[in-house]
Structures are given as C-alpha cells and as structure tokens.
C-alpha cells in the first residue's frame, strides 16, 4: 500500500490540525483564543466579557447603595468593595474595546434582586453568592484567553473577588446550623 495508507493520511491531517492549533496558541498576540480545545475568534469572547461587565456594573451600584445604608462597622468594607467593582467595570470596558467590541450599557438583573433585600447582612450574603458566580465564570473563562494583557487583568479580577468574598464572609453572622430549631 505504500506511504498513502489510511492511517498515515489521517495522522498527517490530524497533525496539520494540531500544528495549526499550536501555532495559534503559541502566538500570544493572535486575535484568537482557545475555547474547549477549539480556536475561536474575539467575537466569541465579547459576550462573556459583556456579561461580566453587566454583573460588575450591578455590583458597583449595589455596593454604592449598600454603603450608604450600612452600619458604620461595615461601611469601609463595602466602600472598598465598591471601588473594586467600579475598577473591574473599567478593566472590562477596556478589554472589550481592545477586542474591537462595544461595551454593553446594561446593568445585570442581579442589581434589582439584591437591592430589594432590606436586611444589610442578608444583602451582603446575597452579594457574596453573586461574587461567587463571577469567580466561577472567570475560572471557566481564563484558560480560554490568549491575550496576555486581558488574561492578567482577569486573573487579578479573580483574585480580588476571591479576597472580597472572604472579607465579607468574615464580617457576616454565621448562618444557623441545620440542627438549630430557632
């Protein structure tokens, strides 16, 4: 059968595909990113960044309002969280522009759900769960991003959210245990 066996042709075709993928991955300035093993365009990253931007905008608005309503003991923590949320809005906006996209003007629906919670500790607990959603989203997204600057910014955003979750959790009253009959 010679050099053109089915196995050799298939291996050659697969090798070419793998070589193309590695070339795209090696070019860290390439306008592509790796999503679940598939090279994808910036246009596929933009919706995820806009979704995060909408969530951060909601978080910024919620923390601003909550800081105004919170007891003095929580104000500094909430103001610091607000500054982080506002910062990440700017970072995400720049990343979207860098990729040639248009930042969403929307605010995430989480804003209305959160501000409807009157009790400040309960609101902060809900805010922390929402921050957990951002953490999960970033953990899924980060391995797909080839752009070094965006990757570094979102890695810092992840660390900031994880830190803020811990700081807020430390200030919240412990939830009642399941065996608590109160």
C-alpha positions as CSV (number, residue, x, y, z in Angstrom):
1,X,0.0,0.0,0.0
2,X,3.0,2.3,0.3
3,X,3.1,5.7,2.0
4,X,-0.5,6.6,1.4
5,X,-2.1,4.2,4.0
6,X,-5.3,5.5,5.6
7,X,-3.6,5.7,9.0
8,X,-0.8,7.8,7.5
9,X,-3.1,10.2,5.7
10,X,-5.3,10.5,8.8
11,X,-2.2,11.1,11.0
12,X,-0.9,13.7,8.6
13,X,-4.3,15.5,8.5
14,X,-4.6,15.4,12.3
15,X,-1.0,16.5,12.6
16,X,-1.7,19.5,10.4
17,X,-4.7,20.5,12.5
18,X,-2.8,20.1,15.7
19,X,0.1,22.1,14.3
20,X,-2.3,24.9,13.3
21,X,-3.8,24.9,16.8
22,X,-0.4,25.0,18.5
23,X,0.7,27.8,16.1
24,X,-2.3,29.9,17.1
25,X,-1.7,29.1,20.8
26,X,2.0,30.0,20.5
27,X,1.2,33.4,19.1
28,X,0.0,35.1,22.3
29,X,-0.8,38.2,20.3
30,X,-3.1,36.3,17.9
31,X,-6.7,37.5,17.7
32,X,-7.8,34.0,18.6
33,X,-8.4,32.2,21.8
34,X,-8.7,28.6,22.8
35,X,-12.2,27.5,23.9
36,X,-12.6,23.9,24.9
37,X,-9.8,22.9,22.6
38,X,-11.1,24.9,19.7
39,X,-9.6,28.1,18.4
40,X,-12.3,30.8,18.5
41,X,-12.5,34.5,17.5
42,X,-12.6,37.5,19.7
43,X,-16.3,37.8,18.8
44,X,-16.9,34.6,20.9
45,X,-15.2,36.2,23.9
46,X,-17.1,39.5,23.8
47,X,-20.5,38.2,25.0
48,X,-18.8,36.7,28.1
49,X,-16.9,39.9,28.8
50,X,-20.1,41.9,28.4
51,X,-22.0,39.6,30.7
52,X,-19.2,40.1,33.3
53,X,-19.4,43.9,32.7
54,X,-23.1,43.9,33.4
55,X,-22.6,41.9,36.6
56,X,-19.8,44.2,37.7
57,X,-21.9,47.3,37.0
58,X,-24.7,45.8,39.1
59,X,-22.2,45.1,41.8
60,X,-20.9,48.6,41.7
61,X,-24.4,50.1,42.0
62,X,-25.4,47.7,44.8
63,X,-22.3,48.3,46.9
64,X,-22.7,52.1,46.5
65,X,-26.2,52.0,47.7
66,X,-25.4,49.5,50.4
67,X,-22.6,51.6,51.7
68,X,-25.0,54.5,52.2
69,X,-27.4,52.3,54.1
70,X,-24.9,50.1,56.1
71,X,-24.0,50.4,59.8
72,X,-20.7,52.2,60.4
73,X,-18.9,49.0,61.2
74,X,-19.4,47.7,57.6
75,X,-19.0,50.9,55.6
76,X,-15.3,50.8,55.0
77,X,-15.5,47.2,53.8
78,X,-18.4,47.9,51.4
79,X,-16.8,51.1,50.1
80,X,-13.6,49.1,49.3
81,X,-15.7,46.5,47.5
82,X,-17.5,49.3,45.6
83,X,-14.1,50.7,44.4
84,X,-13.1,47.2,43.2
85,X,-16.4,46.7,41.3
86,X,-16.0,50.1,39.6
87,X,-12.4,49.3,38.8
88,X,-13.4,46.0,37.1
89,X,-16.0,47.8,35.1
90,X,-13.2,49.9,33.6
91,X,-11.0,46.9,33.1
92,X,-13.7,45.0,31.3
93,X,-14.7,48.0,29.2
94,X,-11.1,48.4,28.0
95,X,-10.8,44.7,27.3
96,X,-14.0,44.8,25.2
97,X,-12.7,47.9,23.3
98,X,-9.3,46.1,22.8
99,X,-11.1,43.3,21.1
100,X,-13.0,45.6,18.8
101,X,-16.3,45.3,20.7
102,X,-18.9,47.6,22.1
103,X,-19.4,47.5,25.9
104,X,-22.9,46.7,26.9
105,X,-24.8,49.6,28.5
106,X,-26.9,47.2,30.6
107,X,-26.8,46.6,34.3
108,X,-27.3,43.0,35.4
109,X,-30.7,41.9,36.8
110,X,-28.9,40.9,40.0
111,X,-29.0,44.7,40.9
112,X,-32.8,44.8,41.4
113,X,-32.8,41.4,43.2
114,X,-30.1,42.5,45.6
115,X,-31.3,46.0,46.4
116,X,-34.8,44.5,47.2
117,X,-33.2,42.8,50.2
118,X,-33.7,45.2,53.1
119,X,-31.6,43.5,55.7
120,X,-27.9,44.6,55.1
121,X,-26.3,41.3,56.3
122,X,-28.7,39.3,54.1
123,X,-28.0,41.6,51.2
124,X,-24.2,41.2,51.7
125,X,-24.6,37.4,51.8
126,X,-26.6,37.5,48.5
127,X,-23.9,39.8,47.1
128,X,-21.2,37.3,48.1
129,X,-23.1,34.5,46.4
130,X,-23.2,36.7,43.3
131,X,-19.5,37.3,43.6
132,X,-19.1,33.6,43.7
133,X,-20.8,33.4,40.3
134,X,-18.2,35.9,38.9
135,X,-15.4,33.7,40.4
136,X,-16.8,30.6,38.7
137,X,-17.3,32.5,35.4
138,X,-13.7,33.8,35.5
139,X,-12.3,30.4,36.3
140,X,-14.0,28.9,33.2
141,X,-13.0,31.8,31.0
142,X,-9.4,32.3,31.9
143,X,-8.0,29.2,30.3
144,X,-9.5,30.3,27.0
145,X,-7.8,33.7,26.8
146,X,-4.6,34.0,24.9
147,X,-4.3,37.8,25.1
148,X,-1.7,38.3,27.8
149,X,-3.0,41.7,29.0
150,X,-6.6,40.6,29.2
151,X,-5.6,37.3,30.9
152,X,-3.5,39.2,33.5
153,X,-6.4,41.7,34.2
154,X,-9.0,38.9,34.6
155,X,-6.6,36.9,36.8
156,X,-6.3,40.0,39.1
157,X,-10.1,40.4,39.0
158,X,-10.5,36.8,40.1
159,X,-8.1,37.2,43.0
160,X,-9.8,40.4,44.0
161,X,-13.2,38.8,44.0
162,X,-12.0,35.8,46.0
163,X,-10.4,38.1,48.5
164,X,-13.6,40.2,48.8
165,X,-15.7,37.2,49.3
166,X,-13.5,36.1,52.2
167,X,-13.5,39.6,53.8
168,X,-17.3,40.0,53.6
169,X,-17.9,36.4,54.8
170,X,-15.8,37.2,57.9
171,X,-18.0,40.1,58.8
172,X,-21.3,38.3,58.3
173,X,-23.0,36.4,61.1
174,X,-22.7,32.7,60.9
175,X,-25.8,31.1,59.3
176,X,-27.8,29.0,61.7
177,X,-26.9,25.3,61.6
178,X,-29.4,22.9,60.2
179,X,-29.9,21.4,63.6
180,X,-30.8,24.8,65.0
181,X,-34.5,24.9,65.9
182,X,-34.8,28.7,66.2
